[in-house]
Amino acid sequence: MTFVNIALARGKSDQYLADVSRAVHDALVAELDVHPDDNFQLIHQYGPGEMVFDRSFRGGPRSDDWIAFTITDSRDRDERSKRRFYKALVHLLEERPGIHPSDVYVMMTVTPPANFSFAGGVIGTDVEAAESLDAAAGTREAYSKAEMTYAVTQLFQNGDRVPVLPMLSDDVVLTLPATLPYGGQFTGRAAFDGFFAKSPASNPVWSSFDIVVEDVIAADDHLIARLTNTAVPKATGKTVTFQNLWLFRVAGGRIVSVQLYADTAVTTSGPAS
C-alpha cells in the first residue's frame, strides 16, 4: 500500500505532469513490487516563493524544476530495494519529462496498513488480509493473526463463513453454554459450519437478531470477538440489547477451539429497549 504526494513548480503542461506521475508509479511497481493498480497520488503545484529549498545542500545544483516526492508505504523496504527505486525513479524522470537527477528529492515514510482505508471505511489490515487469503486459495497450512481477525469479523459482521473455514483445525471444538436451547459442544469443521450456516433469527429462540461487531482483539494464543446484539426473544416478544464474547483459541496458525460467553437469561427474560 502506497500513497504518493508530488510537489513541483506551477505551470507545467498536462503531459509533463502525466510523465511525472507515470515515472514514479512505474518505479514503485518495478523496484518495490507495488501492485500495478495501487496507484494513488496527489500532485501539488506551487508558485514563486512557495517552494523553499537549498540549491546545493547534499546534492545539486538544483534548478527551478526541483521536484519533491513524499511516499507513504505500508511496508518498510530494505535498503537495497530503496537504492534500486531511487535510481530507477531519477532515470525514468530524466528520460521523460526530462528532469535532471539533481532536481529529484524523495522522502519515504512507513505507516502500518491499519492507517489506510481505501474506501467504505474498511481498515487496511482487512483489505490486506482478504487479498492474502484470495491469493492463497485454501492452500495454506497456517494463517496470521491479521488474517484471522479479518475472517472472524466477516463471520459475525456479514455472516460470511468462507474466510474462516480453512483456518479451523480438523477437530476444532465449538462450545456454547449448556443453558442455551441450542447449547452444547460440537466437534469438527462441518459442525462449526453447520451452526453458523443458520442465522440466529432462524432458530426457535429468536424472532429477530442483529449483530454489531464492536472489535476483534488478537492476543498471543487467542482472539476475542466482542459483539453487541439487539434481538427479540420469542419467549417475551420484547427487544433486548446485550453483549457477548466469542473466544477463539489459536495454535500452530489454526483456530483449535471456539467458545461463546453469553448472558443466557436474555433468551427468556430481559428489559425492553
Sequence and secondary structure as in RCSB ss.txt:
>XXXX:A:sequence
MTFVNIALARGKSDQYLADVSRAVHDALVAELDVHPDDNFQLIHQYGPGEMVFDRSFRGGPRSDDWIAFTITDSR
DRDERSKRRFYKALVHLLEERPGIHPSDVYVMMTVTPPANFSFAGGVIGTDVEAAESLDAAAGTREAYSKAEMTY
AVTQLFQNGDRVPVLPMLSDDVVLTLPATLPYGGQFTGRAAFDGFFAKSPASNPVWSSFDIVVEDVIAADDHLIA
RLTNTAVPKATGKTVTFQNLWLFRVAGGRIVSVQLYADTAVTTSGPAS
>XXXX:A:secstr
 EEEEEEEETT  HHHHHHHHHHHHHHHHHHH   TT   EEEEEE TTS    SSTTS    TT EEEEEEESS
   HHHHHHHHHHHHHHHHHTT   GGGEEEEEEE  GGG   STT  HHHHHHHHHHHHHTT  S   HHHHHH
HHHHHHHH   TTTGGGEEEEEEEEE TTSTT EEEESHHHHHHHHHS GGGSTTEEEEEEEEEEEEE SSEEEE
EEEEEEEETTT   EEEEEEEEEEEETTEEEEEEEE  GGGGT     
